[in-house]
Amino acid sequence: MAANRHLAGLFAYSRRALTLVWSTNKGLSLALGGLTLVAGALPAAIAFVGALIVDAVIHAAAAHRLAGAAPRAEVLGLVGLAALRVAITSMAQRGL
């Protein structure tokens, strides 16, 4: 029960705080909201690209077994995409 009261206390002044931030600088408030959304969505996007990397590696290994050569371009492209998304996540979190 004490935890519920503590949680309710945390949100009691949220509206007032958001109103104060909005009245101070609307553009900064929108930027903060946008960065928060980006920072929240990017980990899921990184995980999705990670799954694509695993699939591409399995496909490349199968192609290597059959033909003796593995198509690396797709795997390397996905690794680059994942690295880019990790970098964007880092920038978004630093912006917050």
Contacts in CASP RR format, 6 or more apart in sequence:
PFRMAT RR
TARGET T0000
AUTHOR 0000-0000-0000
METHOD contacts of the structure
MODEL  1
MAANRHLAGLFAYSRRALTLVWSTNKGLSLALGGLTLVAGALPAAIAFVG
ALIVDAVIHAAAAHRLAGAAPRAEVLGLVGLAALRVAITSMAQRGL
18 29 0 8 1.000
21 28 0 8 1.000
21 29 0 8 1.000
21 32 0 8 1.000
22 29 0 8 1.000
32 96 0 8 1.000
35 92 0 8 1.000
35 95 0 8 1.000
35 96 0 8 1.000
36 96 0 8 1.000
38 88 0 8 1.000
38 92 0 8 1.000
39 89 0 8 1.000
39 92 0 8 1.000
39 93 0 8 1.000
39 96 0 8 1.000
42 85 0 8 1.000
42 88 0 8 1.000
42 89 0 8 1.000
42 92 0 8 1.000
43 89 0 8 1.000
45 85 0 8 1.000
46 82 0 8 1.000
46 85 0 8 1.000
46 86 0 8 1.000
46 89 0 8 1.000
49 78 0 8 1.000
49 81 0 8 1.000
49 82 0 8 1.000
49 85 0 8 1.000
50 78 0 8 1.000
50 82 0 8 1.000
52 78 0 8 1.000
53 75 0 8 1.000
53 78 0 8 1.000
53 79 0 8 1.000
53 82 0 8 1.000
56 74 0 8 1.000
56 75 0 8 1.000
56 78 0 8 1.000
57 75 0 8 1.000
59 71 0 8 1.000
59 74 0 8 1.000
60 70 0 8 1.000
60 71 0 8 1.000
60 72 0 8 1.000
60 74 0 8 1.000
60 75 0 8 1.000
61 70 0 8 1.000
63 69 0 8 1.000
63 70 0 8 1.000
63 71 0 8 1.000
64 70 0 8 1.000
END
